[in-house]
Amino acid sequence: MKSFGILIDHATKPIGIRLTIWYSLAVTVTLACAFAAAYTLLQNHLILGLDLQNASQFKSVKVHLSRDSDRDDPTFIDRAMRVASNRNASIFFYDIRNTRTGAVFLSGNLRGQAIPSARNGRVFAVKLDDVGELRVGEFEFEPFTVKIGTPLGQVTDAMDGFTRICLALLAAMMLMSVAIGFGFSRLALNPIRVISETAKRIHLDNLNQRIPVADVHDEMSDLARILNQMFDRLESSFKQIRQFAAEASHELKSPLSLVRLHAEKMLMDGGLSPVHEDAVRVQLEELARLDQIIEELLFLSRAEARAITLDLKSVNPAPFLQSFAQDARVLAEHYGKRFNHTHAGEGQVAFDDKRLRQVLLNLLSNALNVSPPGGLITLRSLVAGGLWCLSIEDQGPGLPASDYERIFERFVRLQPSVAEYQGSGLGLAICRSIVGLHQGRIFATPGPGDQGLRMVIEIPAQGARSDG
Protein backbone atom coordinates (compact mmCIF):
# COMPACT_ATOMS: atom_id res chain seq x y z
CA MET A 1 0.00 0.00 0.00
CA LYS A 2 2.88 2.37 0.79
CA SER A 3 4.49 1.67 -2.57
CA PHE A 4 1.23 2.68 -4.28
CA GLY A 5 1.26 6.06 -2.53
CA ILE A 6 4.96 6.61 -3.25
CA LEU A 7 4.41 5.76 -6.92
CA ILE A 8 1.68 8.37 -7.24
CA ASP A 9 3.71 10.95 -5.36
CA HIS A 10 6.75 10.48 -7.60
CA ALA A 11 4.63 10.63 -10.73
CA THR A 12 2.83 13.86 -9.79
CA LYS A 13 5.75 16.25 -10.26
CA PRO A 14 6.79 15.12 -13.75
CA ILE A 15 3.16 15.19 -14.93
CA GLY A 16 2.74 18.73 -13.63
CA ILE A 17 5.92 19.84 -15.38
CA ARG A 18 4.88 18.13 -18.60
CA LEU A 19 1.42 19.72 -18.48
CA THR A 20 3.03 23.12 -17.96
CA ILE A 21 5.41 22.58 -20.86
CA TRP A 22 2.64 21.30 -23.13
CA TYR A 23 0.40 24.25 -22.28
CA SER A 24 3.23 26.72 -22.80
CA LEU A 25 4.18 25.13 -26.12
CA ALA A 26 0.56 25.08 -27.28
CA VAL A 27 0.07 28.75 -26.43
CA THR A 28 3.42 29.72 -27.95
CA VAL A 29 2.88 27.77 -31.17
CA THR A 30 -0.66 29.13 -31.48
CA LEU A 31 0.54 32.69 -31.01
CA ALA A 32 3.46 32.12 -33.39
CA CYS A 33 1.06 30.87 -36.06
CA ALA A 34 -1.25 33.81 -35.41
CA PHE A 35 1.64 36.27 -35.67
CA ALA A 36 2.88 34.59 -38.86
CA ALA A 37 -0.60 34.83 -40.38
CA ALA A 38 -0.89 38.47 -39.25
CA TYR A 39 2.56 39.18 -40.71
CA THR A 40 1.55 37.76 -44.09
CA LEU A 41 -1.80 39.55 -44.12
CA LEU A 42 -0.30 42.88 -43.07
CA GLN A 43 2.50 42.64 -45.63
CA ASN A 44 0.06 41.77 -48.41
CA HIS A 45 -2.20 44.63 -47.32
CA LEU A 46 0.66 47.14 -47.36
CA ILE A 47 1.87 45.94 -50.77
CA LEU A 48 -1.67 46.10 -52.09
CA GLY A 49 -1.78 49.70 -50.84
CA LEU A 50 1.36 50.43 -52.86
CA ASP A 51 -0.18 48.81 -55.95
CA LEU A 52 -3.31 50.91 -55.55
CA GLN A 53 -1.14 53.99 -55.02
CA ASN A 54 0.76 53.23 -58.25
CA ALA A 55 -2.50 52.69 -60.12
CA SER A 56 -3.85 55.98 -58.80
CA GLN A 57 -0.66 57.77 -59.85
CA PHE A 58 -0.94 56.26 -63.32
CA LYS A 59 -4.29 58.02 -63.70
CA SER A 60 -2.58 61.33 -62.95
CA VAL A 61 0.23 60.52 -65.41
CA LYS A 62 -2.35 59.58 -68.01
CA VAL A 63 -3.89 63.05 -67.68
CA HIS A 64 -0.50 64.70 -68.33
CA LEU A 65 0.17 62.47 -71.35
CA SER A 66 -3.27 63.25 -72.81
CA ARG A 67 -2.91 67.04 -72.91
CA ASP A 68 -1.00 67.27 -76.26
CA SER A 69 -2.06 65.51 -79.40
CA ASP A 70 1.48 65.36 -80.78
CA ARG A 71 2.53 62.31 -78.79
CA ASP A 72 5.14 61.25 -81.34
CA ASP A 73 7.25 64.31 -80.58
CA PRO A 74 10.44 62.99 -78.92
CA THR A 75 10.34 65.81 -76.41
CA PHE A 76 6.69 65.32 -75.57
CA ILE A 77 7.17 62.84 -72.73
CA ASP A 78 9.96 64.87 -71.20
CA ARG A 79 7.93 68.05 -71.43
CA ALA A 80 4.78 66.45 -70.03
CA MET A 81 6.43 64.61 -67.10
CA ARG A 82 9.18 66.98 -66.01
CA VAL A 83 7.03 68.96 -63.61
CA ALA A 84 5.07 65.96 -62.34
CA SER A 85 8.16 63.86 -61.64
CA ASN A 86 9.97 66.63 -59.78
CA ARG A 87 6.94 67.29 -57.59
CA ASN A 88 6.87 63.77 -56.05
CA ALA A 89 10.38 62.53 -56.74
CA SER A 90 10.66 60.99 -53.26
CA ILE A 91 7.51 58.91 -53.67
CA PHE A 92 7.33 57.69 -57.29
CA PHE A 93 9.82 56.46 -59.87
CA TYR A 94 8.83 56.76 -63.57
CA ASP A 95 9.95 54.80 -66.60
CA ILE A 96 7.83 55.89 -69.66
CA ARG A 97 8.46 54.70 -73.19
CA ASN A 98 6.85 55.59 -76.55
CA THR A 99 6.56 52.33 -78.43
CA ARG A 100 6.34 54.15 -81.82
CA THR A 101 9.22 56.62 -81.53
CA GLY A 102 11.33 54.85 -78.91
CA ALA A 103 11.46 57.96 -76.77
CA VAL A 104 12.23 57.20 -73.12
CA PHE A 105 11.62 59.22 -69.96
CA LEU A 106 13.35 58.22 -66.76
CA SER A 107 12.68 60.20 -63.58
CA GLY A 108 15.76 61.71 -61.99
CA ASN A 109 15.49 59.57 -58.85
CA LEU A 110 16.17 56.47 -61.00
CA ARG A 111 19.68 57.78 -61.58
CA GLY A 112 19.69 56.72 -65.23
CA GLN A 113 18.58 53.15 -64.57
CA ALA A 114 15.64 51.72 -66.47
CA ILE A 115 13.02 49.69 -64.68
CA PRO A 116 13.04 46.17 -66.18
CA SER A 117 9.81 44.65 -67.40
CA ALA A 118 8.07 41.94 -65.45
CA ARG A 119 8.19 38.40 -66.72
CA ASN A 120 4.80 37.53 -65.28
CA GLY A 121 2.02 39.94 -64.43
CA ARG A 122 1.78 43.71 -64.31
CA VAL A 123 2.81 44.26 -60.68
CA PHE A 124 6.16 43.13 -59.37
CA ALA A 125 9.09 43.95 -57.13
CA VAL A 126 12.52 44.90 -58.45
CA LYS A 127 15.78 45.94 -56.83
CA LEU A 128 17.96 48.62 -58.46
CA ASP A 129 21.47 49.61 -57.52
CA ASP A 130 21.70 52.87 -55.55
CA VAL A 131 17.90 53.05 -55.56
CA GLY A 132 16.72 50.11 -53.52
CA GLU A 133 13.74 47.81 -53.81
CA LEU A 134 10.69 49.11 -55.65
CA ARG A 135 7.13 47.96 -56.03
CA VAL A 136 6.35 48.52 -59.71
CA GLY A 137 3.14 48.68 -61.61
CA GLU A 138 3.30 48.45 -65.43
CA PHE A 139 0.52 50.09 -67.45
CA GLU A 140 -0.30 50.45 -71.15
CA PHE A 141 -1.56 53.75 -72.66
CA GLU A 142 -1.23 53.79 -76.45
CA PRO A 143 1.46 54.47 -77.58
CA PHE A 144 3.08 54.55 -74.13
CA THR A 145 4.30 51.88 -71.71
CA VAL A 146 4.27 53.41 -68.26
CA LYS A 147 6.11 51.86 -65.30
CA ILE A 148 5.59 53.50 -61.93
CA GLY A 149 7.55 52.36 -58.90
CA THR A 150 7.16 53.06 -55.21
CA PRO A 151 9.88 52.35 -52.59
CA LEU A 152 9.35 49.14 -50.61
CA GLY A 153 11.57 50.38 -47.78
CA GLN A 154 8.63 51.75 -45.82
CA VAL A 155 6.91 48.37 -45.98
CA THR A 156 10.12 46.61 -44.94
CA ASP A 157 10.57 48.99 -42.02
CA ALA A 158 6.97 48.50 -40.95
CA MET A 159 7.29 44.71 -41.14
CA ASP A 160 10.58 44.76 -39.18
CA GLY A 161 8.88 46.79 -36.46
CA PHE A 162 5.94 44.40 -36.49
CA THR A 163 8.34 41.42 -36.19
CA ARG A 164 10.10 42.95 -33.19
CA ILE A 165 6.79 43.61 -31.47
CA CYS A 166 5.60 40.06 -32.20
CA LEU A 167 8.81 38.52 -30.83
CA ALA A 168 8.57 40.60 -27.67
CA LEU A 169 4.92 39.63 -27.23
CA LEU A 170 5.77 35.99 -27.94
CA ALA A 171 8.49 35.98 -25.27
CA ALA A 172 6.19 37.67 -22.76
CA MET A 173 3.36 35.27 -23.52
CA MET A 174 5.72 32.30 -23.20
CA LEU A 175 6.63 33.38 -19.67
CA MET A 176 3.02 34.11 -18.82
CA SER A 177 1.89 30.77 -20.25
CA VAL A 178 4.47 28.95 -18.09
CA ALA A 179 3.08 30.65 -14.97
CA ILE A 180 -0.54 30.11 -16.02
CA GLY A 181 0.17 26.54 -17.10
CA PHE A 182 1.82 25.78 -13.76
CA GLY A 183 -1.22 27.14 -11.94
CA PHE A 184 -3.61 25.14 -14.14
CA SER A 185 -1.55 21.97 -13.68
CA ARG A 186 -1.63 22.44 -9.91
CA LEU A 187 -5.40 22.76 -10.02
CA ALA A 188 -5.79 19.85 -12.42
CA LEU A 189 -3.51 17.56 -10.40
CA ASN A 190 -4.89 18.48 -6.98
CA PRO A 191 -7.14 15.35 -6.94
CA ILE A 192 -4.05 13.25 -7.70
CA ARG A 193 -2.24 14.80 -4.75
CA VAL A 194 -5.21 14.03 -2.50
CA ILE A 195 -5.14 10.41 -3.70
CA SER A 196 -1.38 10.26 -3.10
CA GLU A 197 -1.59 11.67 0.43
CA THR A 198 -4.43 9.30 1.34
CA ALA A 199 -2.61 6.29 -0.13
CA LYS A 200 0.51 7.11 1.89
CA ARG A 201 -1.56 7.07 5.09
CA ILE A 202 -2.94 3.61 4.32
CA HIS A 203 -0.89 0.71 5.69
CA LEU A 204 -1.46 -2.63 7.40
CA ASP A 205 -2.27 -0.99 10.72
CA ASN A 206 -4.51 1.68 9.24
CA LEU A 207 -6.71 0.37 6.46
CA ASN A 208 -9.76 2.52 7.23
CA GLN A 209 -8.52 5.66 5.43
CA ARG A 210 -10.45 6.60 2.30
CA ILE A 211 -10.02 9.16 -0.46
CA PRO A 212 -12.47 12.08 -0.20
CA VAL A 213 -14.71 12.15 -3.28
CA ALA A 214 -16.34 15.35 -4.52
CA ASP A 215 -20.01 15.29 -5.47
CA VAL A 216 -19.22 15.41 -9.18
CA HIS A 217 -18.96 12.87 -11.96
CA ASP A 218 -15.69 13.11 -13.80
CA GLU A 219 -12.66 10.92 -14.43
CA MET A 220 -10.91 11.86 -11.18
CA SER A 221 -13.92 11.24 -8.97
CA ASP A 222 -14.54 7.91 -10.75
CA LEU A 223 -10.91 6.93 -10.11
CA ALA A 224 -11.22 7.90 -6.43
CA ARG A 225 -14.39 5.80 -6.09
CA ILE A 226 -12.70 2.79 -7.73
CA LEU A 227 -9.69 3.12 -5.41
CA ASN A 228 -11.97 3.40 -2.37
CA GLN A 229 -13.74 0.22 -3.46
CA MET A 230 -10.35 -1.49 -3.80
CA PHE A 231 -9.37 -0.30 -0.32
CA ASP A 232 -12.67 -1.65 1.03
CA ARG A 233 -11.89 -5.07 -0.46
CA LEU A 234 -8.34 -5.00 0.91
CA GLU A 235 -9.52 -4.04 4.39
CA SER A 236 -12.09 -6.81 4.33
CA SER A 237 -9.49 -9.34 3.17
CA PHE A 238 -7.01 -8.35 5.89
CA LYS A 239 -9.72 -8.52 8.53
CA GLN A 240 -10.65 -12.02 7.40
CA ILE A 241 -7.00 -13.11 7.45
CA ARG A 242 -6.46 -11.71 10.94
CA GLN A 243 -9.69 -13.22 12.19
CA PHE A 244 -8.76 -16.60 10.73
CA ALA A 245 -5.29 -16.51 12.33
CA ALA A 246 -6.72 -15.54 15.70
CA GLU A 247 -9.54 -18.10 15.62
CA ALA A 248 -7.34 -20.89 14.29
CA SER A 249 -4.70 -20.21 16.96
CA HIS A 250 -7.34 -20.12 19.66
CA GLU A 251 -9.02 -23.35 18.49
CA LEU A 252 -5.68 -25.16 18.36
CA LYS A 253 -4.87 -24.47 22.01
CA SER A 254 -7.48 -26.84 23.44
CA PRO A 255 -6.55 -30.00 21.45
CA LEU A 256 -2.86 -29.29 21.99
CA SER A 257 -3.44 -29.01 25.73
CA LEU A 258 -5.25 -32.36 25.72
CA VAL A 259 -2.46 -34.02 23.75
CA ARG A 260 0.14 -32.62 26.15
CA LEU A 261 -1.84 -33.81 29.21
CA HIS A 262 -2.12 -37.35 27.80
CA ALA A 263 1.61 -37.41 26.98
CA GLU A 264 2.51 -36.22 30.48
CA LYS A 265 0.15 -38.84 32.00
CA MET A 266 1.87 -41.57 29.97
CA LEU A 267 5.25 -40.47 31.37
CA MET A 268 3.91 -40.34 34.92
CA ASP A 269 2.42 -43.86 34.69
CA GLY A 270 5.93 -45.21 33.94
CA GLY A 271 4.78 -48.05 31.73
CA LEU A 272 6.74 -46.96 28.67
CA SER A 273 9.93 -48.48 27.37
CA PRO A 274 13.00 -46.18 27.29
CA VAL A 275 12.62 -45.71 23.53
CA HIS A 276 8.94 -44.80 23.79
CA GLU A 277 9.62 -42.58 26.78
CA ASP A 278 12.21 -40.60 24.74
CA ALA A 279 9.73 -40.32 21.88
CA VAL A 280 7.05 -38.93 24.21
CA ARG A 281 9.53 -36.40 25.65
CA VAL A 282 10.35 -35.22 22.10
CA GLN A 283 6.63 -34.88 21.44
CA LEU A 284 6.23 -32.77 24.58
CA GLU A 285 9.10 -30.52 23.49
CA GLU A 286 7.56 -30.04 20.05
CA LEU A 287 4.14 -29.44 21.62
CA ALA A 288 5.66 -26.74 23.83
CA ARG A 289 7.31 -25.18 20.78
CA LEU A 290 4.03 -25.34 18.83
CA ASP A 291 2.19 -23.80 21.77
CA GLN A 292 4.73 -20.96 21.81
CA ILE A 293 4.22 -20.36 18.07
CA ILE A 294 0.45 -20.22 18.60
CA GLU A 295 0.88 -17.69 21.41
CA GLU A 296 3.13 -15.58 19.20
CA LEU A 297 0.66 -15.71 16.30
CA LEU A 298 -2.14 -14.65 18.64
CA PHE A 299 -0.01 -11.77 19.88
CA LEU A 300 0.76 -10.64 16.31
CA SER A 301 -2.93 -10.83 15.35
CA ARG A 302 -3.91 -8.72 18.34
CA ALA A 303 -1.10 -6.27 17.71
CA GLU A 304 -2.09 -5.78 14.06
CA ALA A 305 -5.69 -5.27 15.14
CA ARG A 306 -4.52 -2.70 17.73
CA ALA A 307 -6.17 -4.85 20.40
CA ILE A 308 -3.17 -4.72 22.74
CA THR A 309 -3.13 -1.99 25.36
CA LEU A 310 0.27 -0.84 26.54
CA ASP A 311 0.92 0.23 30.12
CA LEU A 312 2.85 3.34 29.12
CA LYS A 313 4.71 5.21 31.84
CA SER A 314 6.82 8.29 31.17
CA VAL A 315 10.02 7.69 33.12
CA ASN A 316 13.79 8.00 32.91
CA PRO A 317 14.94 4.80 31.14
CA ALA A 318 18.22 4.52 33.09
CA PRO A 319 16.84 2.38 36.01
CA PHE A 320 15.06 0.08 33.56
CA LEU A 321 18.28 -0.47 31.61
CA GLN A 322 20.26 -1.09 34.80
CA SER A 323 17.80 -3.80 35.85
CA PHE A 324 17.82 -5.41 32.40
CA ALA A 325 21.62 -5.31 32.20
CA GLN A 326 21.95 -7.34 35.42
CA ASP A 327 19.80 -10.16 34.02
CA ALA A 328 21.42 -9.92 30.58
CA ARG A 329 24.92 -10.24 32.06
CA VAL A 330 23.94 -13.42 33.94
CA LEU A 331 22.33 -14.86 30.81
CA ALA A 332 25.40 -14.07 28.71
CA GLU A 333 27.72 -15.76 31.25
CA HIS A 334 25.52 -18.84 31.14
CA TYR A 335 26.17 -19.09 27.38
CA GLY A 336 29.89 -18.36 27.76
CA LYS A 337 29.54 -14.87 26.29
CA ARG A 338 30.09 -11.34 27.60
CA PHE A 339 27.64 -8.45 27.95
CA ASN A 340 28.21 -4.74 28.34
CA HIS A 341 25.92 -1.72 28.28
CA THR A 342 26.19 2.08 28.16
CA HIS A 343 23.64 4.85 28.62
CA ALA A 344 23.90 8.56 27.85
CA GLY A 345 21.51 11.49 27.81
CA GLU A 346 18.55 12.47 29.95
CA GLY A 347 14.85 12.69 29.26
CA GLN A 348 11.47 11.12 29.85
CA VAL A 349 10.36 8.22 27.65
CA ALA A 350 6.85 6.75 27.62
CA PHE A 351 7.14 2.95 27.34
CA ASP A 352 5.74 -0.33 28.66
CA ASP A 353 8.67 -1.84 30.57
CA LYS A 354 7.36 -5.43 30.31
CA ARG A 355 6.87 -5.27 26.55
CA LEU A 356 10.15 -3.48 25.93
CA ARG A 357 11.94 -6.00 28.13
CA GLN A 358 10.43 -8.71 25.94
CA VAL A 359 11.90 -7.00 22.86
CA LEU A 360 15.36 -6.63 24.39
CA LEU A 361 15.40 -10.23 25.61
CA ASN A 362 14.49 -11.43 22.14
CA LEU A 363 17.25 -9.37 20.54
CA LEU A 364 19.71 -10.49 23.22
CA SER A 365 18.78 -14.13 22.65
CA ASN A 366 19.41 -13.76 18.93
CA ALA A 367 22.77 -12.06 19.57
CA LEU A 368 23.84 -14.79 22.02
CA ASN A 369 22.97 -17.53 19.57
CA VAL A 370 25.04 -16.08 16.70
CA SER A 371 28.04 -14.76 18.67
CA PRO A 372 31.17 -16.91 18.97
CA PRO A 373 32.33 -18.28 22.37
CA GLY A 374 33.58 -15.41 24.50
CA GLY A 375 31.97 -12.91 22.11
CA LEU A 376 30.83 -9.52 23.37
CA ILE A 377 27.23 -8.30 23.12
CA THR A 378 26.89 -4.54 23.65
CA LEU A 379 23.73 -2.62 24.52
CA ARG A 380 24.00 1.11 23.82
CA SER A 381 21.39 3.63 24.95
CA LEU A 382 21.18 7.32 24.06
CA VAL A 383 18.42 9.82 24.83
CA ALA A 384 18.89 12.86 22.59
CA GLY A 385 17.21 14.85 19.86
CA GLY A 386 13.69 13.81 20.87
CA LEU A 387 14.53 10.09 20.54
CA TRP A 388 15.52 7.20 22.76
CA CYS A 389 17.90 5.16 20.66
CA LEU A 390 18.72 1.57 21.74
CA SER A 391 21.12 -0.71 19.88
CA ILE A 392 22.31 -4.25 20.50
CA GLU A 393 25.54 -5.21 18.75
CA ASP A 394 26.89 -8.76 18.39
CA GLN A 395 30.10 -10.24 17.00
CA GLY A 396 28.46 -12.89 14.86
CA PRO A 397 28.81 -13.47 11.12
CA GLY A 398 26.39 -10.66 10.28
CA LEU A 399 24.01 -10.58 7.32
CA PRO A 400 24.09 -9.20 3.76
CA ALA A 401 22.36 -5.84 3.38
CA SER A 402 19.62 -7.44 1.25
CA ASP A 403 18.44 -9.41 4.33
CA TYR A 404 18.21 -6.47 6.76
CA GLU A 405 14.50 -6.07 6.06
CA ARG A 406 13.67 -9.75 5.48
CA ILE A 407 14.60 -10.77 9.02
CA PHE A 408 11.50 -8.94 10.30
CA GLU A 409 9.17 -11.05 8.17
CA ARG A 410 7.27 -13.92 9.75
CA PHE A 411 8.90 -17.39 9.84
CA VAL A 412 12.14 -16.07 8.31
CA ARG A 413 15.28 -17.60 9.85
CA LEU A 414 18.61 -16.66 8.31
CA GLN A 415 21.07 -18.45 10.63
CA PRO A 416 20.97 -22.10 9.48
CA SER A 417 24.60 -22.59 10.56
CA VAL A 418 23.62 -22.40 14.24
CA ALA A 419 22.29 -25.90 14.75
CA GLU A 420 21.14 -25.47 18.34
CA TYR A 421 19.17 -22.32 17.49
CA GLN A 422 15.67 -23.33 16.48
CA GLY A 423 13.54 -20.26 16.85
CA SER A 424 10.04 -19.92 15.42
CA GLY A 425 10.95 -17.10 13.05
CA LEU A 426 8.36 -14.85 14.71
CA GLY A 427 10.52 -13.13 17.32
CA LEU A 428 11.63 -10.14 15.25
CA ALA A 429 8.14 -9.73 13.80
CA ILE A 430 6.84 -9.48 17.37
CA CYS A 431 9.62 -7.00 18.21
CA ARG A 432 8.60 -4.79 15.30
CA SER A 433 4.95 -4.93 16.39
CA ILE A 434 5.79 -3.95 19.99
CA VAL A 435 8.08 -1.12 18.90
CA GLY A 436 5.41 0.03 16.44
CA LEU A 437 2.88 0.16 19.30
CA HIS A 438 5.33 2.56 20.98
CA GLN A 439 5.25 4.77 17.83
CA GLY A 440 8.86 3.82 17.18
CA ARG A 441 10.81 1.83 14.65
CA ILE A 442 13.33 -1.02 14.63
CA PHE A 443 15.87 -1.80 11.93
CA ALA A 444 19.16 -3.59 11.29
CA THR A 445 22.54 -2.14 10.32
CA PRO A 446 26.10 -3.52 10.11
CA GLY A 447 27.98 -3.76 13.40
CA PRO A 448 31.08 -1.71 14.26
CA GLY A 449 33.75 -2.15 11.62
CA ASP A 450 31.21 -4.05 9.45
CA GLN A 451 31.48 -6.97 11.88
CA GLY A 452 28.38 -8.63 13.23
CA LEU A 453 24.93 -7.07 13.29
CA ARG A 454 23.46 -4.05 15.05
CA MET A 455 19.73 -3.99 15.87
CA VAL A 456 18.53 -0.41 16.43
CA ILE A 457 15.36 0.72 18.21
CA GLU A 458 14.15 4.33 18.14
CA ILE A 459 11.31 5.49 20.40
CA PRO A 460 10.09 9.10 20.81
CA ALA A 461 11.28 10.88 23.97
CA GLN A 462 10.20 14.09 25.68
CA GLY A 463 12.64 16.72 26.83
CA ALA A 464 15.57 14.66 25.58
CA ARG A 465 19.00 16.16 25.89
CA SER A 466 22.49 14.78 25.50
CA ASP A 467 25.00 14.84 28.32
CA GLY A 468 27.58 16.33 25.92
N, C-alpha and C positions, 0 to 999 in steps of 0.2 A: 504493500500500500504506500510506503514511503517513497519507493522508487517511482511510483506513478506520479506523485506530487512533484518530485524533483524533476522528472522528465518534462512536465508541463512548465515548471518554473524556468528551466533552462531554455525551453523553446519560445517562451514569451518574448524575450528581448530581441532575438533575431527577427521574429515575425514583425514586431513593431518597427524595427529599423527598415526591414524590407518594404513594409507598407508605406513608410515615410518616403523612401527612395522612389517607389513606384508612383506615389502621388505627385512628388516633386517632378519626376520625369514626365508624367502625363501632362501636368500643367505647363511645364517648360516647352515640351514638344508642341502642345496645342497653341501656345502663344507664339512660338517660333513659326509655325505654319500660318497663323493669322497675320503675323508681321510680314512674312514672305508674300502672302497674298495681297496685303495692303501695299507693300512695296511695288509689286507688279502693277496693281490697279492705279496707284498714284503716278507711277512713271508713265504708264500708257495715257493717263489723263493729261499729264503735263505735255507730253509729246503731241497728243491730239490738239491741245491748245495751240502749240506752235504751228501745227499744220493748218488749223483754222486761221491763225494769224497770218500765215503766208498766203492763204487763199484770199483773205480779205485785202491784203496788200496788193495782190495781183489785180484785184478790181480797180484799185487806185491807179496802178501802172497802166492798166488797159485804157483808163480815161485819158492819161497823158499821151499814149500812143495813138489815140483816135482823133486828136485835135487837128492834125495836118493830113491832108489827102495824099501828099507826096511822100509816101512811106518808103519809096525806093531810093530816096536821097541818102547817100552814105552818111551825111551829117545829121540826119533826122533823129536817129535814136539818141545820139549824144546830146543834141539840142533839147529833146523832149525829157530826158532823164537826168540831166545834169543837176537841175535844181532839186528834184525829188530825192535823188540819191544822197546829196549833201545834207539834206534836212534830217534824215534818219540813218546816217551812216553807221551809228553804233548799234542799230537794231537789225537792219536788213542788209543783205549782200545780194547784188544783182548781176546776173549774166544773161544778156539779151542778144539774140542773134536774128538777123534777117536772112531767111532761107533763100531769098531770090538774089540779093546783092552780096551776101556774105558779110555784111557789116556786123561788127561786134561791139557791144558796150559792156564794159566791166566796171563795176563801182570801185572807187578808190580804195575801199577797205579790203578788197580782194588782193591788193598788192600785185596786180598783173597776173594772177592765177585764174584760170578758167575753172568753172565748176563742171566736173565730169557728169555725163549723162548716166541715168540709172539703168541698170540692166533689166530690172524687173520693177514694174510699177512706176508711179508718178511722184511718190514721196519716199525719201530715203535719207540716210545719214552719210556724211562724207567728212573726211578729215583732211585739211589743207595745211601745208607748212606755214608757219608764222601767222596763221589765222585761227586754227583750232578746229574743233568739230562743229559741223553745221547740220541743221535739219533743213532739208531742201525740198521745195515743191516745184515740179516742172509743169509748165502750162503752155498750151498752144493757142496763138492768136494770129491768124493768117495776116501777113507772112512771117510772124515772129515766133520764136521759141524762147519763152521767158522762164528763167530759173531764179527763184527767190530763196535765199537761205537765211536762217535765223540761228544765232549761237546756241549750242546745246549746253554751254557751261553753266547757265543758270539752273537748268534741270539737274545737271550733275551735282552742283552744289546743294540744291534742295534735297536730292536723294541721299547725299552723304550725310547731311544733317539729320534726315529721317532715320538713316541707319544707326547713327550714334545714339539717337533718342531711343530707338528700338532695343539696341544692345543694353543700354542702361536700364530700361524698363524690364528687359528679360532677366538681367542679373538681380534686380530688386525683387522681381516676382519669384525667382528661383529661391532666394533666401526666405521670402515670405511663405512660399509653398512648403519649404522644409519645416518651418515653425508650425504652420497650419496643419501639415500632414502629420507631424509628431503629435499635435493635440488630438487630431481625429483618430490616430492609431491608439492613443491612450484610452480614448472613449470607447473605441471599437473593441479593444482587448480587455477592457475592465472585467467583463464576465469571465474571461479566461483566467485573469488573476484571482478572482473570487474562487473559481474552481481549484486553482493551484493551492491557494492558502487553505481551503477546506481539506483538500486531499492530503496536505502535509500534516494536518492535525489528526488524521485518521490512522490508527495503528492497532495492533492486536489488543491493547488495553483500552482502547477508546474507539469503538466501532459505531457509536451512536451519532457521530457528527454527520450532518447533511448539508448539501449545497443549497443556499437560498435561491429560490426560483421566483422571478418576477411574474406578475399576472399578465403575461403577454405570450404570444405564440410565434416564436421565430426559431431560427436554427440553434441559437445559444441556449434558449430556455428548454428546447427539446433535448439538447445534449445534457443539460443539467438534470433533467428528469430521468433520462436513461441512466446516468451515472448514479443518481440516488437510488434507482431501482436495483442497480448492480450492488451498491453498498448494502441495501436491505437484504439481498440474497446472501452476501458475504457474512453479514452479521448473524443471520439465521443459521448459516452453515457452521460458523464458529461456535455459536451457542449449542448447537446439536452435538458438535465434537466434544466440547467441554462437558456437557451433560452426560454424554456416553462414557467419557473417561471417569468422571466422578462416580456414576452409578455402577459401572463395571468394577471399579476398584472397591467400592463399598460392598457389592454383592460377593466379591471374591473373598472378603475377610472371614465371613462365617464358615464356608467349607474349608478354608485353609486352617482355621482354628480347630475345627473338628479333626482334620487329618493330623495336626500336630499333637492334639490330646491323645489320639489313638496310638500314635508312634511313641509318645512318652510313656503311655500305660504299658505298651509292649516291653519297653526297656525296664520299667519298674517291676513287672512280673518276673523277669529273669529267666524266662523259658527259651530264649533265643540262643542259637549257636554263636560263637564269636564272629563268624563271617556275617551272619544276618544282623547281629548287633551293630557291627561296623556300618552295614548298609543303612540301617535305621538312623544311626547318628548322622550319616551323610545326608539322608533325607531331611532330618531336622535342621541341619545347617542350611540346606537349600531352601527349606520352608521359611526359615528366619530371613534369609536374603530376599526371598520373594515377598515376604510381608513388609520388609523395609522398602522395596521398590513400590509396592502398592501405597504405602504411607507417603512416599515422595511424590507419586503421581497425584494423590489426593491433595497434597499441599500445593503442587503446581496448578492444579485445576482451580483451587480456591484462590490462589494468588492472582491468576489471570482474570478471574471473575471479580477481583477486588473484594473478596469475601473475608479476607484476613484483616483483623484490626490490630494495629501495632500499639504497644504501650510506650508511646514516645515521651521521653523526659529530656528536657534541655539541661544538660550538665556539662562540666568540664570532663573531657574523655580521659584525662591522665589516670585517675584511680581505676577506671575500667581496664585500661591497658596494663596497668601494674598487676592487677588480679589475673588477667589472662596470661601475662608473661610468666607468672609463677607456674601455672599449670602447663603452659607450652614447654617450658624448660624441662620439667619432669618428664613429659611425654617424649621430647627429643632425646633425653638421656636413655630412656627405655629402648629406643630404636638405635642407640649408638650414634646419635647425631648431636649437633650443638645448636643452640638457639640464642639469639641476641635481639634486643629491641631498643629503639630510640624514640624519643618524643620531643617535639619542639613546637613553640607557639602557644598562644592562649586564646580561649574563646569558648562559647557555649555551643554545643551541638545537640540537636534533638534526635535521639535514636532509641531503639528498643534494644537494651543490652543483651537480652536472651537471644534474639534473632541475629544480632550482629556477632555475638559469640559463636553462634552456629555457623555463620559464614566464615569467620576466621579459623575455626577448628577444621572446617572442610578444606580451606586453602592450605592450612598447616599440614593436614593429613596428606594432601597431594604432594606437597613439597618434601615431606619426610619419605614418601614412597619412591620418589625419583632421585633423591640426593644420594651420593655415594657414602660409604661408611666414614664417619667422622666429619661429614659435610656440615656446612654452616647454613642455617636458615635465619634470615634477618627480617624483622618486622620494623618498618619505619613509619613514623606518624608525624604529620605536620599540619598544624592549624594556621592557615594564612590565606589572605586574599578571598575571604568569604567561603573557603572550602576546608573540609577536613580530609586530608589525603592520607590513605593507608596503603602500604605496599609490602608484599611478602616476597622475598627473593630467595631462590634456591640455587644450588650448584649442580643441578642435574644436567642432562644432555640438551635441554631446551627444545624448542620447536621451530619449524620453518615459519616465516611470516604469514604464509598462506593459511596456516592452521590457527592463527591467533583468534579468529572469530568462530571457527568451527567448534572449538572446545566448549563453547557455551551452548551448543545444540544438544538436544536430548539424545541419550544413549550413544554419545560419541566418546570413545576411549582411544587415546593416541599414544599410549605407553605400553605396547604389547611386550616390550623387552622385560618388563618388571613382572615376573611370573606370579609372585605372591600378592600382587595388587589386582584385586578383582572387584573394582567398584561397579556401581550400577550404570554409570554414565549420566546420572541425573544431578550429581552434586553441584556442578558449576551452573547448571540451568536454575537450580534452586537458589544459588548465591545471587545470580543476576535478578531473579524475581524479588528476593528480599531487599537487595540494594535498590531496585527500582521502586519498591514500596516506600523507601526512604527518600525518594526523589533524587537519587544519585545514579552513578554509573560505575561499571566494573569492566576492565579491559586488561589485555595482556600485552607486555612489551618485552624486549630482550633484557636479560639481567646485566649487571655491571660488566663492562668489558665484553659484551656479547656472549657471556657465559651464563647458562641456566635460563630461568624464566622469572619474570617479575609480574605479579598480579597486583593491579592497582585498583583501589576503591576511592571514589570521590563522593563525599556527601556534603550538602550545604551546611555552612556554619554561620552563626551570628556573632558579630563583634570580633571576628577573627583578626588576630595580629601576630606577626612573627616576633620572636625574641630578639632577632637581629635588627 
